[in-house]
Amino acid sequence: MLFNINTGSLRQSIVPNELLGRVISVAGVISWSAIPLGTLVVGYLIEWSGNVALIYGLIGATTFVIACCFHFTALGHADRYLPVQSVTAETA
């Protein structure tokens, strides 16, 4: 859930308003399409190894490594791509 919130907020900040609906739709299709494929692959891995805890441990480790790898991509430094908002101080 935390990943979804962060990527959704980032997507809304970076993508122009006229393209936002299309980008959100494509991201949703890609992410929801991965669920059945992942379920199938994990099912085969559990059947092959016979060890559910091992497979879930590998999934957790893989998720952690992928998240760490994003630090070195543009997503890891997304604040560079946000527009700079100037702060104006009003004097009375």
N, CA, C and O atoms as a CHARMM CRD file, in Angstrom:
* protein
*
  368
    1    1 MET  N      0.81000  -1.19700   0.00000 PROA 1      0.00000
    2    1 MET  CA     0.00000   0.00000   0.00000 PROA 1      0.00000
    3    1 MET  C      0.85500   1.26400   0.00000 PROA 1      0.00000
    4    1 MET  O      0.55600   2.22500  -0.71000 PROA 1      0.00000
    5    2 LEU  N      1.92000   1.25800   0.79900 PROA 2      0.00000
    6    2 LEU  CA     2.76400   2.45500   0.85100 PROA 2      0.00000
    7    2 LEU  C      3.40100   2.74600  -0.50200 PROA 2      0.00000
    8    2 LEU  O      3.54800   3.90600  -0.88800 PROA 2      0.00000
    9    3 PHE  N      3.77600   1.69800  -1.21700 PROA 3      0.00000
   10    3 PHE  CA     4.35900   1.88900  -2.55100 PROA 3      0.00000
   11    3 PHE  C      3.32000   2.49300  -3.49100 PROA 3      0.00000
   12    3 PHE  O      3.63700   3.38200  -4.28100 PROA 3      0.00000
   13    4 ASN  N      2.07900   2.01200  -3.40700 PROA 4      0.00000
   14    4 ASN  CA     1.02000   2.53500  -4.27100 PROA 4      0.00000
   15    4 ASN  C      0.74400   4.00900  -3.99200 PROA 4      0.00000
   16    4 ASN  O      0.53100   4.79100  -4.91900 PROA 4      0.00000
   17    5 ILE  N      0.74800   4.38300  -2.72600 PROA 5      0.00000
   18    5 ILE  CA     0.50300   5.77900  -2.36700 PROA 5      0.00000
   19    5 ILE  C      1.62400   6.66600  -2.89600 PROA 5      0.00000
   20    5 ILE  O      1.36900   7.72600  -3.46700 PROA 5      0.00000
   21    6 ASN  N      2.86000   6.23100  -2.70400 PROA 6      0.00000
   22    6 ASN  CA     4.00100   7.03700  -3.15900 PROA 6      0.00000
   23    6 ASN  C      4.05400   7.16400  -4.67400 PROA 6      0.00000
   24    6 ASN  O      4.27400   8.25700  -5.19600 PROA 6      0.00000
   25    7 THR  N      3.85600   6.06500  -5.38000 PROA 7      0.00000
   26    7 THR  CA     3.92400   6.15400  -6.83700 PROA 7      0.00000
   27    7 THR  C      2.73600   6.93100  -7.39800 PROA 7      0.00000
   28    7 THR  O      2.87800   7.65400  -8.38400 PROA 7      0.00000
   29    8 GLY  N      1.56600   6.78500  -6.77800 PROA 8      0.00000
   30    8 GLY  CA     0.40500   7.54800  -7.23200 PROA 8      0.00000
   31    8 GLY  C      0.60400   9.03900  -7.05300 PROA 8      0.00000
   32    8 GLY  O      0.28200   9.82600  -7.94300 PROA 8      0.00000
   33    9 SER  N      1.13200   9.43000  -5.90700 PROA 9      0.00000
   34    9 SER  CA     1.39000  10.85200  -5.65600 PROA 9      0.00000
   35    9 SER  C      2.45200  11.39200  -6.60500 PROA 9      0.00000
   36    9 SER  O      2.32200  12.49800  -7.13100 PROA 9      0.00000
   37   10 LEU  N      3.49500  10.61000  -6.81800 PROA 10     0.00000
   38   10 LEU  CA     4.55700  11.02800  -7.72900 PROA 10     0.00000
   39   10 LEU  C      4.01000  11.16300  -9.15100 PROA 10     0.00000
   40   10 LEU  O      4.31900  12.12200  -9.85800 PROA 10     0.00000
   41   11 ARG  N      3.20100  10.19800  -9.55500 PROA 11     0.00000
   42   11 ARG  CA     2.61400  10.23000 -10.89600 PROA 11     0.00000
   43   11 ARG  C      1.76800  11.48400 -11.07300 PROA 11     0.00000
   44   11 ARG  O      1.84100  12.13500 -12.11500 PROA 11     0.00000
   45   12 GLN  N      0.96800  11.83200 -10.07100 PROA 12     0.00000
   46   12 GLN  CA     0.12000  13.01500 -10.16700 PROA 12     0.00000
   47   12 GLN  C      0.93600  14.29800 -10.18900 PROA 12     0.00000
   48   12 GLN  O      0.51100  15.28700 -10.78600 PROA 12     0.00000
   49   13 SER  N      2.09000  14.30000  -9.55700 PROA 13     0.00000
   50   13 SER  CA     2.93300  15.49700  -9.52100 PROA 13     0.00000
   51   13 SER  C      3.69900  15.70900 -10.81200 PROA 13     0.00000
   52   13 SER  O      3.92700  16.85000 -11.21400 PROA 13     0.00000
   53   14 ILE  N      4.09700  14.63500 -11.46300 PROA 14     0.00000
   54   14 ILE  CA     4.98100  14.74900 -12.62200 PROA 14     0.00000
   55   14 ILE  C      4.22600  14.80000 -13.94500 PROA 14     0.00000
   56   14 ILE  O      4.59800  15.56000 -14.83800 PROA 14     0.00000
   57   15 VAL  N      3.17300  14.00300 -14.08100 PROA 15     0.00000
   58   15 VAL  CA     2.47700  13.86200 -15.36300 PROA 15     0.00000
   59   15 VAL  C      1.57300  15.07400 -15.60400 PROA 15     0.00000
   60   15 VAL  O      0.85900  15.49800 -14.69500 PROA 15     0.00000
   61   16 PRO  N      1.59500  15.63300 -16.81000 PROA 16     0.00000
   62   16 PRO  CA     0.68200  16.74400 -17.12600 PROA 16     0.00000
   63   16 PRO  C     -0.77600  16.30400 -16.98900 PROA 16     0.00000
   64   16 PRO  O     -1.11200  15.14600 -17.23600 PROA 16     0.00000
   65   17 ASN  N     -1.63400  17.24300 -16.59400 PROA 17     0.00000
   66   17 ASN  CA    -3.03800  16.93200 -16.33300 PROA 17     0.00000
   67   17 ASN  C     -3.74300  16.30000 -17.52800 PROA 17     0.00000
   68   17 ASN  O     -4.58900  15.42500 -17.34500 PROA 17     0.00000
   69   18 GLU  N     -3.41900  16.71900 -18.72900 PROA 18     0.00000
   70   18 GLU  CA    -4.11200  16.18800 -19.90000 PROA 18     0.00000
   71   18 GLU  C     -3.73600  14.73600 -20.20500 PROA 18     0.00000
   72   18 GLU  O     -4.44400  14.06800 -20.95900 PROA 18     0.00000
   73   19 LEU  N     -2.64300  14.23900 -19.63700 PROA 19     0.00000
   74   19 LEU  CA    -2.22500  12.85300 -19.85000 PROA 19     0.00000
   75   19 LEU  C     -2.42100  11.97800 -18.61500 PROA 19     0.00000
   76   19 LEU  O     -2.20000  10.76900 -18.67700 PROA 19     0.00000
   77   20 LEU  N     -2.82300  12.56100 -17.51800 PROA 20     0.00000
   78   20 LEU  CA    -2.85900  11.83700 -16.25000 PROA 20     0.00000
   79   20 LEU  C     -3.78000  10.62200 -16.29100 PROA 20     0.00000
   80   20 LEU  O     -3.40100   9.55900 -15.79800 PROA 20     0.00000
   81   21 GLY  N     -4.95700  10.74400 -16.85300 PROA 21     0.00000
   82   21 GLY  CA    -5.88700   9.61700 -16.92500 PROA 21     0.00000
   83   21 GLY  C     -5.31400   8.45200 -17.70300 PROA 21     0.00000
   84   21 GLY  O     -5.47300   7.29700 -17.30600 PROA 21     0.00000
   85   22 ARG  N     -4.65400   8.74400 -18.80100 PROA 22     0.00000
   86   22 ARG  CA    -4.05800   7.68200 -19.61900 PROA 22     0.00000
   87   22 ARG  C     -2.91200   6.99500 -18.89300 PROA 22     0.00000
   88   22 ARG  O     -2.78900   5.77100 -18.93400 PROA 22     0.00000
   89   23 VAL  N     -2.08200   7.77500 -18.23700 PROA 23     0.00000
   90   23 VAL  CA    -0.94000   7.20400 -17.52200 PROA 23     0.00000
   91   23 VAL  C     -1.41200   6.34200 -16.36000 PROA 23     0.00000
   92   23 VAL  O     -0.86800   5.26000 -16.14000 PROA 23     0.00000
   93   24 ILE  N     -2.40800   6.79600 -15.61600 PROA 24     0.00000
   94   24 ILE  CA    -2.93100   6.01600 -14.50200 PROA 24     0.00000
   95   24 ILE  C     -3.55500   4.71800 -15.01800 PROA 24     0.00000
   96   24 ILE  O     -3.40100   3.67000 -14.39100 PROA 24     0.00000
   97   25 SER  N     -4.25600   4.77600 -16.14800 PROA 25     0.00000
   98   25 SER  CA    -4.87000   3.57000 -16.72300 PROA 25     0.00000
   99   25 SER  C     -3.81700   2.55200 -17.13400 PROA 25     0.00000
  100   25 SER  O     -3.95000   1.36400 -16.84200 PROA 25     0.00000
  101   26 VAL  N     -2.78100   3.00800 -17.80500 PROA 26     0.00000
  102   26 VAL  CA    -1.71800   2.09900 -18.24200 PROA 26     0.00000
  103   26 VAL  C     -1.00900   1.49500 -17.03500 PROA 26     0.00000
  104   26 VAL  O     -0.73600   0.29400 -17.01800 PROA 26     0.00000
  105   27 ALA  N     -0.70800   2.30400 -16.03300 PROA 27     0.00000
  106   27 ALA  CA    -0.05400   1.78300 -14.83300 PROA 27     0.00000
  107   27 ALA  C     -0.92600   0.75100 -14.13700 PROA 27     0.00000
  108   27 ALA  O     -0.41800  -0.25500 -13.64100 PROA 27     0.00000
  109   28 GLY  N     -2.22700   0.98700 -14.09500 PROA 28     0.00000
  110   28 GLY  CA    -3.14200   0.02800 -13.47700 PROA 28     0.00000
  111   28 GLY  C     -3.20000  -1.28400 -14.23100 PROA 28     0.00000
  112   28 GLY  O     -3.17700  -2.35400 -13.62200 PROA 28     0.00000
  113   29 VAL  N     -3.27700  -1.21300 -15.54900 PROA 29     0.00000
  114   29 VAL  CA    -3.32700  -2.43400 -16.35900 PROA 29     0.00000
  115   29 VAL  C     -2.04900  -3.24800 -16.17900 PROA 29     0.00000
  116   29 VAL  O     -2.10100  -4.46900 -16.03700 PROA 29     0.00000
  117   30 ILE  N     -0.91900  -2.57900 -16.18600 PROA 30     0.00000
  118   30 ILE  CA     0.35300  -3.30100 -16.03400 PROA 30     0.00000
  119   30 ILE  C      0.44200  -3.94500 -14.65600 PROA 30     0.00000
  120   30 ILE  O      0.81100  -5.11400 -14.53800 PROA 30     0.00000
  121   31 SER  N      0.10800  -3.19000 -13.61900 PROA 31     0.00000
  122   31 SER  CA     0.25300  -3.73800 -12.26800 PROA 31     0.00000
  123   31 SER  C     -0.76300  -4.84300 -11.99200 PROA 31     0.00000
  124   31 SER  O     -0.41200  -5.85000 -11.37800 PROA 31     0.00000
  125   32 TRP  N     -2.00100  -4.68500 -12.42400 PROA 32     0.00000
  126   32 TRP  CA    -3.00900  -5.71800 -12.17300 PROA 32     0.00000
  127   32 TRP  C     -2.78700  -6.94100 -13.05200 PROA 32     0.00000
  128   32 TRP  O     -3.20300  -8.03900 -12.68100 PROA 32     0.00000
  129   33 SER  N     -2.14700  -6.78400 -14.20300 PROA 33     0.00000
  130   33 SER  CA    -1.85700  -7.93100 -15.06400 PROA 33     0.00000
  131   33 SER  C     -0.76600  -8.81700 -14.48100 PROA 33     0.00000
  132   33 SER  O     -0.68900 -10.00100 -14.80800 PROA 33     0.00000
  133   34 ALA  N      0.06800  -8.26200 -13.63000 PROA 34     0.00000
  134   34 ALA  CA     1.16100  -9.03800 -13.04500 PROA 34     0.00000
  135   34 ALA  C      0.67400  -9.97800 -11.95200 PROA 34     0.00000
  136   34 ALA  O      1.36300 -10.94700 -11.63100 PROA 34     0.00000
  137   35 ILE  N     -0.49000  -9.72200 -11.37400 PROA 35     0.00000
  138   35 ILE  CA    -0.97700 -10.53700 -10.25700 PROA 35     0.00000
  139   35 ILE  C     -1.19900 -11.99600 -10.66800 PROA 35     0.00000
  140   35 ILE  O     -0.66900 -12.88000  -9.99400 PROA 35     0.00000
  141   36 PRO  N     -1.95400 -12.30300 -11.73800 PROA 36     0.00000
  142   36 PRO  CA    -2.13400 -13.71400 -12.08300 PROA 36     0.00000
  143   36 PRO  C     -0.83800 -14.39600 -12.50100 PROA 36     0.00000
  144   36 PRO  O     -0.62700 -15.57100 -12.20300 PROA 36     0.00000
  145   37 LEU  N      0.02800 -13.66200 -13.19000 PROA 37     0.00000
  146   37 LEU  CA     1.30300 -14.24400 -13.60200 PROA 37     0.00000
  147   37 LEU  C      2.16100 -14.57700 -12.37900 PROA 37     0.00000
  148   37 LEU  O      2.74600 -15.65800 -12.30900 PROA 37     0.00000
  149   38 GLY  N      2.23700 -13.66800 -11.42900 PROA 38     0.00000
  150   38 GLY  CA     3.00200 -13.91800 -10.21100 PROA 38     0.00000
  151   38 GLY  C      2.44000 -15.06800  -9.40500 PROA 38     0.00000
  152   38 GLY  O      3.19400 -15.86300  -8.84600 PROA 38     0.00000
  153   39 THR  N      1.11700 -15.16400  -9.34000 PROA 39     0.00000
  154   39 THR  CA     0.48300 -16.26100  -8.62200 PROA 39     0.00000
  155   39 THR  C      0.81700 -17.59900  -9.26500 PROA 39     0.00000
  156   39 THR  O      1.09200 -18.57500  -8.56600 PROA 39     0.00000
  157   40 LEU  N      0.79600 -17.64800 -10.56300 PROA 40     0.00000
  158   40 LEU  CA     1.12000 -18.87700 -11.28200 PROA 40     0.00000
  159   40 LEU  C      2.57200 -19.28600 -11.05300 PROA 40     0.00000
  160   40 LEU  O      2.85600 -20.45000 -10.77000 PROA 40     0.00000
  161   41 VAL  N      3.48300 -18.33300 -11.17400 PROA 41     0.00000
  162   41 VAL  CA     4.90900 -18.62500 -10.99100 PROA 41     0.00000
  163   41 VAL  C      5.19700 -19.08400  -9.56300 PROA 41     0.00000
  164   41 VAL  O      5.91600 -20.06100  -9.35800 PROA 41     0.00000
  165   42 VAL  N      4.63400 -18.37700  -8.57200 PROA 42     0.00000
  166   42 VAL  CA     4.87300 -18.74400  -7.17800 PROA 42     0.00000
  167   42 VAL  C      4.25400 -20.10500  -6.87400 PROA 42     0.00000
  168   42 VAL  O      4.83000 -20.88900  -6.12000 PROA 42     0.00000
  169   43 GLY  N      3.10500 -20.39000  -7.44200 PROA 43     0.00000
  170   43 GLY  CA     2.49300 -21.70800  -7.25300 PROA 43     0.00000
  171   43 GLY  C      3.38400 -22.82200  -7.76200 PROA 43     0.00000
  172   43 GLY  O      3.55300 -23.84300  -7.09500 PROA 43     0.00000
  173   44 TYR  N      3.95100 -22.63000  -8.93600 PROA 44     0.00000
  174   44 TYR  CA     4.87700 -23.63400  -9.47200 PROA 44     0.00000
  175   44 TYR  C      6.13800 -23.75600  -8.61400 PROA 44     0.00000
  176   44 TYR  O      6.63400 -24.86200  -8.39800 PROA 44     0.00000
  177   45 LEU  N      6.65600 -22.63300  -8.12600 PROA 45     0.00000
  178   45 LEU  CA     7.85500 -22.67900  -7.28000 PROA 45     0.00000
  179   45 LEU  C      7.59100 -23.40300  -5.96200 PROA 45     0.00000
  180   45 LEU  O      8.43100 -24.17000  -5.49200 PROA 45     0.00000
  181   46 ILE  N      6.42500 -23.15800  -5.37100 PROA 46     0.00000
  182   46 ILE  CA     6.09000 -23.84300  -4.11800 PROA 46     0.00000
  183   46 ILE  C      5.90700 -25.33900  -4.37300 PROA 46     0.00000
  184   46 ILE  O      6.35000 -26.16300  -3.57300 PROA 46     0.00000
  185   47 GLU  N      5.26400 -25.68800  -5.46800 PROA 47     0.00000
  186   47 GLU  CA     5.08100 -27.10000  -5.78800 PROA 47     0.00000
  187   47 GLU  C      6.41700 -27.77800  -6.06300 PROA 47     0.00000
  188   47 GLU  O      6.62400 -28.92400  -5.66600 PROA 47     0.00000
  189   48 TRP  N      7.32300 -27.08200  -6.73700 PROA 48     0.00000
  190   48 TRP  CA     8.63000 -27.64200  -7.06900 PROA 48     0.00000
  191   48 TRP  C      9.50100 -27.81400  -5.83200 PROA 48     0.00000
  192   48 TRP  O     10.14000 -28.85100  -5.65800 PROA 48     0.00000
  193   49 SER  N      9.52800 -26.77900  -4.95800 PROA 49     0.00000
  194   49 SER  CA    10.40400 -26.83500  -3.78700 PROA 49     0.00000
  195   49 SER  C      9.75200 -27.52200  -2.59500 PROA 49     0.00000
  196   49 SER  O     10.44200 -28.14100  -1.78400 PROA 49     0.00000
  197   50 GLY  N      8.43400 -27.42200  -2.47900 PROA 50     0.00000
  198   50 GLY  CA     7.73900 -27.99200  -1.33400 PROA 50     0.00000
  199   50 GLY  C      7.93000 -27.19600  -0.05500 PROA 50     0.00000
  200   50 GLY  O      7.56500 -27.66500   1.02300 PROA 50     0.00000
  201   51 ASN  N      8.49500 -25.99700  -0.15500 PROA 51     0.00000
  202   51 ASN  CA     8.79800 -25.19400   1.02400 PROA 51     0.00000
  203   51 ASN  C      8.19500 -23.79800   0.83900 PROA 51     0.00000
  204   51 ASN  O      8.75000 -22.95000   0.14000 PROA 51     0.00000
  205   52 VAL  N      7.05200 -23.58600   1.47800 PROA 52     0.00000
  206   52 VAL  CA     6.35300 -22.31200   1.33600 PROA 52     0.00000
  207   52 VAL  C      7.14600 -21.17100   1.96900 PROA 52     0.00000
  208   52 VAL  O      7.23700 -20.08500   1.39500 PROA 52     0.00000
  209   53 ALA  N      7.71900 -21.41000   3.14500 PROA 53     0.00000
  210   53 ALA  CA     8.46500 -20.36300   3.85600 PROA 53     0.00000
  211   53 ALA  C      9.67100 -19.89100   3.04200 PROA 53     0.00000
  212   53 ALA  O      9.98000 -18.69900   3.01800 PROA 53     0.00000
  213   54 LEU  N     10.34200 -20.81300   2.38500 PROA 54     0.00000
  214   54 LEU  CA    11.49800 -20.44200   1.56000 PROA 54     0.00000
  215   54 LEU  C     11.07800 -19.52200   0.42100 PROA 54     0.00000
  216   54 LEU  O     11.73700 -18.51600   0.15900 PROA 54     0.00000
  217   55 ILE  N      9.99500 -19.85800  -0.25000 PROA 55     0.00000
  218   55 ILE  CA     9.53600 -19.05200  -1.38300 PROA 55     0.00000
  219   55 ILE  C      9.10400 -17.66200  -0.91600 PROA 55     0.00000
  220   55 ILE  O      9.43800 -16.66100  -1.55200 PROA 55     0.00000
  221   56 TYR  N      8.35800 -17.59700   0.20100 PROA 56     0.00000
  222   56 TYR  CA     7.95000 -16.28800   0.71500 PROA 56     0.00000
  223   56 TYR  C      9.15700 -15.47700   1.18000 PROA 56     0.00000
  224   56 TYR  O      9.16900 -14.25500   1.03300 PROA 56     0.00000
  225   57 GLY  N     10.15700 -16.12800   1.73000 PROA 57     0.00000
  226   57 GLY  CA    11.38900 -15.42800   2.10500 PROA 57     0.00000
  227   57 GLY  C     12.10600 -14.86500   0.88800 PROA 57     0.00000
  228   57 GLY  O     12.61200 -13.74300   0.92000 PROA 57     0.00000
  229   58 LEU  N     12.14600 -15.65000  -0.18800 PROA 58     0.00000
  230   58 LEU  CA    12.76900 -15.17600  -1.42800 PROA 58     0.00000
  231   58 LEU  C     11.98000 -14.01700  -2.03800 PROA 58     0.00000
  232   58 LEU  O     12.56400 -13.07600  -2.57500 PROA 58     0.00000
  233   59 ILE  N     10.66300 -14.09100  -1.95100 PROA 59     0.00000
  234   59 ILE  CA     9.83400 -12.98700  -2.45800 PROA 59     0.00000
  235   59 ILE  C     10.11500 -11.71200  -1.66700 PROA 59     0.00000
  236   59 ILE  O     10.24900 -10.63500  -2.25000 PROA 59     0.00000
  237   60 GLY  N     10.20600 -11.82900  -0.34200 PROA 60     0.00000
  238   60 GLY  CA    10.50100 -10.67300   0.49700 PROA 60     0.00000
  239   60 GLY  C     11.86600 -10.08000   0.19400 PROA 60     0.00000
  240   60 GLY  O     12.01200  -8.86100   0.09500 PROA 60     0.00000
  241   61 ALA  N     12.87000 -10.94400   0.04700 PROA 61     0.00000
  242   61 ALA  CA    14.21800 -10.47400  -0.26600 PROA 61     0.00000
  243   61 ALA  C     14.26100  -9.80700  -1.63200 PROA 61     0.00000
  244   61 ALA  O     14.91700  -8.77900  -1.80400 PROA 61     0.00000
  245   62 THR  N     13.56200 -10.38900  -2.60400 PROA 62     0.00000
  246   62 THR  CA    13.52400  -9.80800  -3.94200 PROA 62     0.00000
  247   62 THR  C     12.84800  -8.44100  -3.92800 PROA 62     0.00000
  248   62 THR  O     13.30500  -7.51000  -4.59100 PROA 62     0.00000
  249   63 THR  N     11.76000  -8.32500  -3.17400 PROA 63     0.00000
  250   63 THR  CA    11.06500  -7.03700  -3.06100 PROA 63     0.00000
  251   63 THR  C     11.97900  -5.98700  -2.45600 PROA 63     0.00000
  252   63 THR  O     11.99800  -4.84500  -2.91500 PROA 63     0.00000
  253   64 PHE  N     12.74100  -6.35900  -1.42600 PROA 64     0.00000
  254   64 PHE  CA    13.66700  -5.42500  -0.79100 PROA 64     0.00000
  255   64 PHE  C     14.76200  -4.99100  -1.76200 PROA 64     0.00000
  256   64 PHE  O     15.09000  -3.80700  -1.83300 PROA 64     0.00000
  257   65 VAL  N     15.32800  -5.93400  -2.51000 PROA 65     0.00000
  258   65 VAL  CA    16.40000  -5.61200  -3.45700 PROA 65     0.00000
  259   65 VAL  C     15.87900  -4.69900  -4.57100 PROA 65     0.00000
  260   65 VAL  O     16.56400  -3.75900  -4.97400 PROA 65     0.00000
  261   66 ILE  N     14.67800  -4.97100  -5.06400 PROA 66     0.00000
  262   66 ILE  CA    14.10700  -4.12300  -6.11400 PROA 66     0.00000
  263   66 ILE  C     13.88900  -2.70800  -5.59500 PROA 66     0.00000
  264   66 ILE  O     14.17800  -1.73400  -6.29100 PROA 66     0.00000
  265   67 ALA  N     13.37800  -2.59600  -4.36900 PROA 67     0.00000
  266   67 ALA  CA    13.16500  -1.26300  -3.78700 PROA 67     0.00000
  267   67 ALA  C     14.49300  -0.52200  -3.63100 PROA 67     0.00000
  268   67 ALA  O     14.55600   0.68300  -3.87400 PROA 67     0.00000
  269   68 CYS  N     15.54200  -1.21900  -3.23300 PROA 68     0.00000
  270   68 CYS  CA    16.85800  -0.57800  -3.10300 PROA 68     0.00000
  271   68 CYS  C     17.41500  -0.15700  -4.45900 PROA 68     0.00000
  272   68 CYS  O     18.08000   0.87400  -4.56400 PROA 68     0.00000
  273   69 CYS  N     17.14900  -0.94000  -5.48800 PROA 69     0.00000
  274   69 CYS  CA    17.62900  -0.59400  -6.82800 PROA 69     0.00000
  275   69 CYS  C     16.96600   0.67100  -7.36100 PROA 69     0.00000
  276   69 CYS  O     17.57900   1.41500  -8.12600 PROA 69     0.00000
  277   70 PHE  N     15.71700   0.92100  -6.96400 PROA 70     0.00000
  278   70 PHE  CA    15.02400   2.13000  -7.41100 PROA 70     0.00000
  279   70 PHE  C     15.70100   3.39800  -6.89600 PROA 70     0.00000
  280   70 PHE  O     15.49400   4.47800  -7.45000 PROA 70     0.00000
  281   71 HSD  N     16.49900   3.27800  -5.85100 PROA 71     0.00000
  282   71 HSD  CA    17.20900   4.44400  -5.32900 PROA 71     0.00000
  283   71 HSD  C     18.16300   5.02000  -6.38300 PROA 71     0.00000
  284   71 HSD  O     18.42800   6.22200  -6.39000 PROA 71     0.00000
  285   72 PHE  N     18.66800   4.17400  -7.25600 PROA 72     0.00000
  286   72 PHE  CA    19.64100   4.60600  -8.25400 PROA 72     0.00000
  287   72 PHE  C     19.00800   5.00100  -9.58600 PROA 72     0.00000
  288   72 PHE  O     19.72200   5.28600 -10.54700 PROA 72     0.00000
  289   73 THR  N     17.68500   5.02100  -9.65200 PROA 73     0.00000
  290   73 THR  CA    16.99500   5.42800 -10.87500 PROA 73     0.00000
  291   73 THR  C     16.40000   6.81600 -10.69000 PROA 73     0.00000
  292   73 THR  O     16.58400   7.44900  -9.65100 PROA 73     0.00000
  293   74 ALA  N     15.69400   7.27400 -11.69500 PROA 74     0.00000
  294   74 ALA  CA    15.04300   8.58000 -11.60900 PROA 74     0.00000
  295   74 ALA  C     13.98200   8.59900 -10.51200 PROA 74     0.00000
  296   74 ALA  O     13.72500   9.65200  -9.92900 PROA 74     0.00000
  297   75 LEU  N     13.36500   7.46300 -10.22000 PROA 75     0.00000
  298   75 LEU  CA    12.36400   7.41600  -9.15100 PROA 75     0.00000
  299   75 LEU  C     12.98900   7.65600  -7.78300 PROA 75     0.00000
  300   75 LEU  O     12.33900   8.20000  -6.89100 PROA 75     0.00000
  301   76 GLY  N     14.23500   7.25900  -7.61400 PROA 76     0.00000
  302   76 GLY  CA    14.90500   7.47900  -6.34600 PROA 76     0.00000
  303   76 GLY  C     15.20700   8.94500  -6.09100 PROA 76     0.00000
  304   76 GLY  O     15.43700   9.35100  -4.95200 PROA 76     0.00000
  305   77 HSD  N     15.20700   9.72500  -7.13900 PROA 77     0.00000
  306   77 HSD  CA    15.49400  11.16200  -7.03400 PROA 77     0.00000
  307   77 HSD  C     14.38500  11.95500  -7.71200 PROA 77     0.00000
  308   77 HSD  O     14.64800  12.90300  -8.45300 PROA 77     0.00000
  309   78 ALA  N     13.15400  11.56200  -7.45300 PROA 78     0.00000
  310   78 ALA  CA    12.00600  12.16600  -8.13000 PROA 78     0.00000
  311   78 ALA  C     11.82200  13.62800  -7.76900 PROA 78     0.00000
  312   78 ALA  O     11.22300  14.38000  -8.53700 PROA 78     0.00000
  313   79 ASP  N     12.32400  14.04200  -6.61900 PROA 79     0.00000
  314   79 ASP  CA    12.15800  15.43800  -6.22100 PROA 79     0.00000
  315   79 ASP  C     12.84400  16.38800  -7.19800 PROA 79     0.00000
  316   79 ASP  O     12.49500  17.56700  -7.25900 PROA 79     0.00000
  317   80 ARG  N     13.80000  15.89700  -7.95200 PROA 80     0.00000
  318   80 ARG  CA    14.46800  16.73900  -8.95900 PROA 80     0.00000
  319   80 ARG  C     13.53600  17.11200 -10.10900 PROA 80     0.00000
  320   80 ARG  O     13.75500  18.11300 -10.79100 PROA 80     0.00000
  321   81 TYR  N     12.50200  16.30800 -10.32300 PROA 81     0.00000
  322   81 TYR  CA    11.62100  16.50600 -11.46700 PROA 81     0.00000
  323   81 TYR  C     10.35900  17.28400 -11.11500 PROA 81     0.00000
  324   81 TYR  O      9.56400  17.60200 -11.99900 PROA 81     0.00000
  325   82 LEU  N     10.16900  17.59000  -9.85800 PROA 82     0.00000
  326   82 LEU  CA     9.00500  18.36200  -9.45000 PROA 82     0.00000
  327   82 LEU  C      9.25000  19.83400  -9.71500 PROA 82     0.00000
  328   82 LEU  O     10.37300  20.31100  -9.55300 PROA 82     0.00000
  329   83 PRO  N      8.22500  20.55900 -10.11900 PROA 83     0.00000
  330   83 PRO  CA     8.41200  21.99500 -10.36800 PROA 83     0.00000
  331   83 PRO  C      8.72400  22.72700  -9.06700 PROA 83     0.00000
  332   83 PRO  O      8.18400  22.40500  -8.00900 PROA 83     0.00000
  333   84 VAL  N      9.59400  23.70200  -9.16700 PROA 84     0.00000
  334   84 VAL  CA     9.97500  24.48900  -8.00200 PROA 84     0.00000
  335   84 VAL  C      8.90900  25.55100  -7.77400 PROA 84     0.00000
  336   84 VAL  O      8.56000  26.30600  -8.68200 PROA 84     0.00000
  337   85 GLN  N      8.40200  25.59600  -6.55900 PROA 85     0.00000
  338   85 GLN  CA     7.39400  26.59800  -6.22600 PROA 85     0.00000
  339   85 GLN  C      8.07200  27.69200  -5.42400 PROA 85     0.00000
  340   85 GLN  O      8.72000  27.43500  -4.40900 PROA 85     0.00000
  341   86 SER  N      7.91300  28.90300  -5.89400 PROA 86     0.00000
  342   86 SER  CA     8.55100  30.02400  -5.20600 PROA 86     0.00000
  343   86 SER  C      7.66500  30.44700  -4.03300 PROA 86     0.00000
  344   86 SER  O      6.43700  30.43200  -4.11900 PROA 86     0.00000
  345   87 VAL  N      8.30600  30.81300  -2.96300 PROA 87     0.00000
  346   87 VAL  CA     7.60500  31.28200  -1.77800 PROA 87     0.00000
  347   87 VAL  C      7.71300  32.80200  -1.75100 PROA 87     0.00000
  348   87 VAL  O      8.80700  33.36500  -1.73700 PROA 87     0.00000
  349   88 THR  N      6.56400  33.44100  -1.74300 PROA 88     0.00000
  350   88 THR  CA     6.55400  34.90400  -1.70400 PROA 88     0.00000
  351   88 THR  C      6.08000  35.34900  -0.32400 PROA 88     0.00000
  352   88 THR  O      5.05500  34.88700   0.17700 PROA 88     0.00000
  353   89 ALA  N      6.82200  36.22500   0.26000 PROA 89     0.00000
  354   89 ALA  CA     6.46200  36.74600   1.57300 PROA 89     0.00000
  355   89 ALA  C      5.77800  38.09400   1.39700 PROA 89     0.00000
  356   89 ALA  O      6.32000  39.00500   0.77200 PROA 89     0.00000
  357   90 GLU  N      4.60900  38.20100   1.94500 PROA 90     0.00000
  358   90 GLU  CA     3.88100  39.46600   1.87100 PROA 90     0.00000
  359   90 GLU  C      4.24100  40.30300   3.07500 PROA 90     0.00000
  360   90 GLU  O      4.24300  39.82300   4.20900 PROA 90     0.00000
  361   91 THR  N      4.54300  41.55100   2.81800 PROA 91     0.00000
  362   91 THR  CA     4.82300  42.47700   3.92200 PROA 91     0.00000
  363   91 THR  C      3.61700  43.37500   4.12300 PROA 91     0.00000
  364   91 THR  O      2.99400  43.82700   3.16300 PROA 91     0.00000
  365   92 ALA  N      3.30200  43.62500   5.36800 PROA 92     0.00000
  366   92 ALA  CA     2.10500  44.42100   5.68300 PROA 92     0.00000
  367   92 ALA  C      2.39300  45.87900   5.70800 PROA 92     0.00000
  368   92 ALA  O      1.49300  46.68100   5.95700 PROA 92     0.00000
